[in-house]
Every structure is written in C-alpha cells, then in structure tokens.
Amino acid sequence: MTATATSNAAGSAAWADTLLLSFAQAGYVRAEPAILQPAEPFLDLSGEDIRKSLYLTTDLSGEELCLRPDLTIPVARDYLASSRAGQPAGFSYLGPVFRYRSGQASEFLQAGIESFGRQDRAAADAEMLALALEATAAFGVRDVEIRTGDVALFNALLDALDLYPVWRRRLVKDFNRKISLEKDLEKLAAATTATRSEYEGVLAALAGSDRKAALAFVTDLMSIAGTTNVGGRTTAEIADRFLEQSTLKGGALPREAIAVLKRFLSIAGNPDDAVAELRALTTDAKLDLSAAVDQFESRVGFMAARGIDVKQTRFSTAFGRGLDYYTGFEFELHHRGNGAEPLVAGGRYDGLMTQLGSAEPIPAVGFSVWVDALTRIGRKVGA
C-alpha cells in the first residue's frame, strides 16, 4: 500500500476521526511535514534503535536524506522554520513513517502531538499524559498501564555528585541505551589495572583534559595519520574513548557515589512514594536535588488535577526510552498484561530545539501513538 493510500485508509477510519478531533479540540493544529528529510538530525540526535533502522539515500548534490523514521524531529524542524518559532504552539499529526523492523512492515502509521514553547513545564507534561490516555480511549482501549520516569532527576544526581565529565557522559549513555547501569557501575568501581596500553603516551597526554581539548588532540593525531575514522568509529568517538581510559587510569569511581547511584536507581513505585524516597535520599547523601524533585512533585499534582489516578501510575528512576534527546519526563502506556510493546510513548525534550538550530532554548514535550499496536488491541477488546 502506498503512503497516500495508507493515509487515506487511516483518514476514513472511525478511530482516526475521533483521535484527530480530540487533538483539535485540545488546540493542536494538524501538521504534515515532508516524508523525505535530511538524515543528519536523525543520525546525530535519535536513539541507537532509530539510527540503525533508517532508510537512507543521497541526492545529486551529495546531501544524505532519509525517509522520516518518526515525526517529532520533522514537526520540530517545520516549527523552527515558521514565523511562530519561539512562541507557544501545539501540533498534531497522523501519517506514515519508515523504519526497518524485523518481521514487521517497514512503513507504518504514527499519530501524535508536539507542544513547543510552553514555560509551564509541569502542567504541559501532565497534559501530554492526559491526552495520551484519550488517544488510547479513541481505539476503545482503556485498561492501560502507565509507566513513567524522569531523566532530569538522573542528570541532577550526576551533577550533584560532581563526577568527572567522562564518567557522567558514560552513565548518561548507558541510561539512554537501556544498558544495565548496575553492571557498568561495578566496572567503574573496580580498581584500575597496572597493565600497560599501546596508547599509554596518548592516555598520559590526555590526563586532566576536557572533552574539547581531547577532541582537538585526537583530530590532530588522525590528521597526521591521514584518516578520519578507525574501525568505523568517528574522531569524536575515539576521543571520548581515550578520554574515558585516561580518566579511569587516574582512579576508580568513588564507592560513595556508587552507593548513592544504586540507591537512586532502586526507587520505584507510585509517584508520591517516589517523591518521599527521593527527598530521604537527598537528605541522607547531603545532595541538593531540590529543583528536579520539586518539578517532579509539581507534575504529579497536575496529573492528579487532570483526573489521572496517580496511585495506579508506575514510576521508576531507572526508566528511560532510549532516545538521546529526552531531558525530563518520559512515559509509556501499555495494555495491561502486554509488557513489551508500548501503545503510546513520549516525554520532554527541551534540548532538541537548540540542537536543531534555534538560537534560544525552547521547551518541548510530546508523544507518539503506535497506531498498529493500538488497532490490534482495540480489535481484540471490541471482539
């Protein structure tokens, strides 16, 4: 089925009319970004799962393009190119996206909402979750499990612990890739070995360097060698690896920091209980996470005001969606009993607009609806 035919079929479905009407009534204008997009933003800013599933091509000028793998970045790019850039604006969408999925169709429908420019972040976060629940209801799916997290809390903890930047980047990368943080924490806690490396001189030269200096140093070395990558790794990736090894040579991650991180990552349950545990942790560890915890608690209040049953909401400090650009609230809605496949997923990504070229930071939050999953479950529920 072609993209046009798919879109037309979607437009005639009762759920599509209900879904788009609910988005319009909430004040979100229909957006229809181009299917063919510059590949660079997706390669640089998306999670690994999306990057490795892109459909890429190159035009006659040499520009690398891709079929849009999702709609968040395309809608954001169109907003930044419009006269409304920087002003509060909300957009909804429904259309095909293209992503390799083993054993599944590579072209599939995605719906969703993106909200830009709102300064009332906690209220905007709660609105996204409420509208996401309305989206599942449009398909007749109401027995929904709400899973939430907040990467801003994790980032605030890393800042408060005052870790070496290389350690911080590594832990954030693990968090975003859904790698076992527990396993990597143990590696960072282990004593450094006395074994010598063939790159001992490079590691010594980088001792105490920041990332900018390390990148410049490695760029010079690569230039002398007449290459821009080694084994598929870019200069930046090689610089990060050398900097990481240089830092580890200087000593292991302190055990006190390991203990705090493990305690933090074990916090899970309903949001009210999580707030209490987070405040107890900050008191015991003598760390200031008050701004991030206050924002989290404010969001929980707005969720309750929206009629969301907070006691039935699952929160985990270790929850993450695997996308590099998320900066705060993250959530997924699952049909109860279906652990793997989200029906709706989204969160806050305040850093994306500057990464896409905005001169000033612009708050942003949104979600995507997995239409095929909701349609399947909606049919079962209605059967």
Solvent accessible surface area in square Angstrom, and as a share of the most:
residue,aa,sasa,rsa
1,M,164,0.73
2,T,92,0.53
3,A,25,0.19
4,T,93,0.54
5,A,41,0.32
6,T,20,0.12
7,S,39,0.25
8,N,99,0.51
9,A,51,0.40
10,A,4,0.03
11,G,39,0.37
12,S,91,0.59
13,A,25,0.19
14,A,82,0.63
15,W,43,0.15
16,A,0,0.00
17,D,82,0.43
18,T,69,0.40
19,L,0,0.00
20,L,37,0.18
21,L,103,0.51
22,S,21,0.14
23,F,1,0.00
24,A,61,0.47
25,Q,139,0.62
26,A,44,0.34
27,G,53,0.51
28,Y,14,0.05
29,V,84,0.48
30,R,103,0.37
31,A,17,0.13
32,E,141,0.63
33,P,9,0.06
34,A,64,0.50
35,I,61,0.31
36,L,88,0.44
37,Q,4,0.02
38,P,31,0.20
39,A,0,0.00
40,E,117,0.52
41,P,20,0.12
42,F,1,0.00
43,L,60,0.30
44,D,88,0.45
45,L,17,0.08
46,S,0,0.00
47,G,0,0.00
48,E,85,0.38
49,D,101,0.53
50,I,8,0.04
51,R,59,0.22
52,K,153,0.65
53,S,8,0.05
54,L,22,0.11
55,Y,83,0.32
56,L,87,0.43
57,T,69,0.40
58,T,83,0.48
59,D,55,0.28
60,L,194,0.97
61,S,98,0.63
62,G,51,0.49
63,E,81,0.36
64,E,77,0.34
65,L,23,0.11
66,C,0,0.00
67,L,59,0.29
68,R,12,0.04
69,P,0,0.00
70,D,9,0.05
71,L,2,0.01
72,T,12,0.07
73,I,0,0.00
74,P,0,0.00
75,V,3,0.02
76,A,0,0.00
77,R,79,0.29
78,D,72,0.37
79,Y,3,0.01
80,L,38,0.19
81,A,91,0.71
82,S,49,0.32
83,S,108,0.70
84,R,98,0.36
85,A,41,0.32
86,G,46,0.44
87,Q,98,0.43
88,P,86,0.54
89,A,10,0.08
90,G,12,0.11
91,F,29,0.12
92,S,3,0.02
93,Y,1,0.00
94,L,14,0.07
95,G,4,0.04
96,P,7,0.05
97,V,0,0.00
98,F,22,0.09
99,R,32,0.12
100,Y,127,0.48
101,R,41,0.15
102,S,85,0.55
103,G,88,0.85
104,Q,98,0.44
105,A,66,0.51
106,S,33,0.21
107,E,51,0.23
108,F,10,0.04
109,L,23,0.11
110,Q,2,0.01
111,A,0,0.00
112,G,0,0.00
113,I,0,0.00
114,E,1,0.00
115,S,4,0.03
116,F,0,0.00
117,G,6,0.05
118,R,58,0.21
119,Q,128,0.57
120,D,72,0.37
121,R,77,0.28
122,A,8,0.06
123,A,18,0.14
124,A,0,0.00
125,D,0,0.00
126,A,0,0.00
127,E,20,0.09
128,M,0,0.00
129,L,0,0.00
130,A,12,0.09
131,L,7,0.03
132,A,0,0.00
133,L,45,0.22
134,E,82,0.37
135,A,0,0.00
136,T,2,0.01
137,A,33,0.25
138,A,20,0.15
139,F,19,0.08
140,G,29,0.28
141,V,0,0.00
142,R,180,0.66
143,D,77,0.40
144,V,14,0.08
145,E,20,0.09
146,I,14,0.07
147,R,42,0.15
148,T,6,0.03
149,G,0,0.00
150,D,2,0.01
151,V,3,0.02
152,A,35,0.27
153,L,1,0.00
154,F,1,0.00
155,N,35,0.18
156,A,25,0.20
157,L,0,0.00
158,L,1,0.01
159,D,89,0.46
160,A,35,0.27
161,L,33,0.16
162,D,125,0.65
163,L,21,0.10
164,Y,123,0.47
165,P,81,0.51
166,V,8,0.04
167,W,10,0.04
168,R,67,0.24
169,R,73,0.27
170,R,41,0.15
171,L,1,0.00
172,V,31,0.18
173,K,114,0.48
174,D,10,0.05
175,F,8,0.03
176,N,17,0.09
177,R,55,0.20
178,K,125,0.53
179,I,91,0.46
180,S,60,0.39
181,L,16,0.08
182,E,84,0.38
183,K,131,0.55
184,D,13,0.07
185,L,1,0.00
186,E,72,0.32
187,K,121,0.51
188,L,0,0.00
189,A,10,0.08
190,A,56,0.43
191,A,88,0.68
192,T,60,0.35
193,T,94,0.55
194,A,103,0.80
195,T,98,0.57
196,R,190,0.69
197,S,42,0.27
198,E,154,0.69
199,Y,107,0.41
200,E,42,0.19
201,G,55,0.53
202,V,28,0.16
203,L,11,0.06
204,A,73,0.57
205,A,60,0.46
206,L,2,0.01
207,A,69,0.54
208,G,89,0.86
209,S,35,0.22
210,D,85,0.44
211,R,92,0.33
212,K,170,0.72
213,A,49,0.38
214,A,0,0.00
215,L,60,0.30
216,A,56,0.43
217,F,71,0.30
218,V,2,0.01
219,T,64,0.37
220,D,87,0.45
221,L,68,0.34
222,M,17,0.08
223,S,80,0.52
224,I,147,0.74
225,A,75,0.58
226,G,68,0.65
227,T,47,0.28
228,T,105,0.61
229,N,75,0.38
230,V,85,0.49
231,G,84,0.81
232,G,65,0.63
233,R,121,0.44
234,T,70,0.41
235,T,25,0.15
236,A,35,0.27
237,E,89,0.40
238,I,19,0.10
239,A,2,0.01
240,D,38,0.20
241,R,107,0.39
242,F,29,0.12
243,L,8,0.04
244,E,20,0.09
245,Q,55,0.24
246,S,10,0.06
247,T,20,0.12
248,L,33,0.16
249,K,82,0.35
250,G,71,0.68
251,G,27,0.26
252,A,35,0.27
253,L,2,0.01
254,P,60,0.38
255,R,140,0.51
256,E,127,0.57
257,A,8,0.07
258,I,4,0.02
259,A,60,0.46
260,V,22,0.13
261,L,1,0.00
262,K,59,0.25
263,R,100,0.36
264,F,0,0.00
265,L,19,0.10
266,S,82,0.53
267,I,4,0.02
268,A,61,0.47
269,G,33,0.31
270,N,28,0.14
271,P,2,0.01
272,D,63,0.33
273,D,74,0.38
274,A,0,0.00
275,V,10,0.06
276,A,63,0.49
277,E,74,0.33
278,L,0,0.00
279,R,85,0.31
280,A,45,0.35
281,L,2,0.01
282,T,20,0.12
283,T,100,0.58
284,D,89,0.46
285,A,30,0.23
286,K,180,0.76
287,L,33,0.16
288,D,113,0.58
289,L,5,0.02
290,S,54,0.35
291,A,83,0.65
292,A,17,0.14
293,V,1,0.00
294,D,71,0.37
295,Q,64,0.28
296,F,5,0.02
297,E,80,0.36
298,S,46,0.30
299,R,6,0.02
300,V,9,0.05
301,G,42,0.40
302,F,90,0.37
303,M,4,0.02
304,A,56,0.44
305,A,88,0.68
306,R,120,0.44
307,G,68,0.65
308,I,13,0.06
309,D,82,0.42
310,V,14,0.08
311,K,122,0.52
312,Q,114,0.51
313,T,2,0.01
314,R,133,0.48
315,F,4,0.02
316,S,30,0.19
317,T,0,0.00
318,A,53,0.41
319,F,33,0.14
320,G,10,0.09
321,R,40,0.15
322,G,17,0.16
323,L,21,0.11
324,D,46,0.24
325,Y,10,0.04
326,Y,22,0.08
327,T,46,0.27
328,G,4,0.04
329,F,2,0.01
330,E,4,0.02
331,F,0,0.00
332,E,16,0.07
333,L,0,0.00
334,H,2,0.01
335,H,43,0.19
336,R,112,0.41
337,G,83,0.79
338,N,43,0.22
339,G,47,0.45
340,A,94,0.73
341,E,56,0.25
342,P,28,0.18
343,L,0,0.00
344,V,0,0.00
345,A,3,0.02
346,G,1,0.01
347,G,0,0.00
348,R,12,0.04
349,Y,3,0.01
350,D,31,0.16
351,G,25,0.24
352,L,0,0.00
353,M,0,0.00
354,T,56,0.32
355,Q,104,0.46
356,L,36,0.18
357,G,63,0.61
358,S,22,0.14
359,A,102,0.79
360,E,120,0.54
361,P,99,0.62
362,I,10,0.05
363,P,6,0.04
364,A,1,0.00
365,V,2,0.01
366,G,3,0.03
367,F,3,0.01
368,S,16,0.11
369,V,0,0.00
370,W,40,0.14
371,V,6,0.03
372,D,38,0.19
373,A,1,0.01
374,L,0,0.00
375,T,24,0.14
376,R,102,0.37
377,I,14,0.07
378,G,14,0.13
379,R,170,0.62
380,K,151,0.64
381,V,79,0.46
382,G,68,0.66
383,A,120,0.93
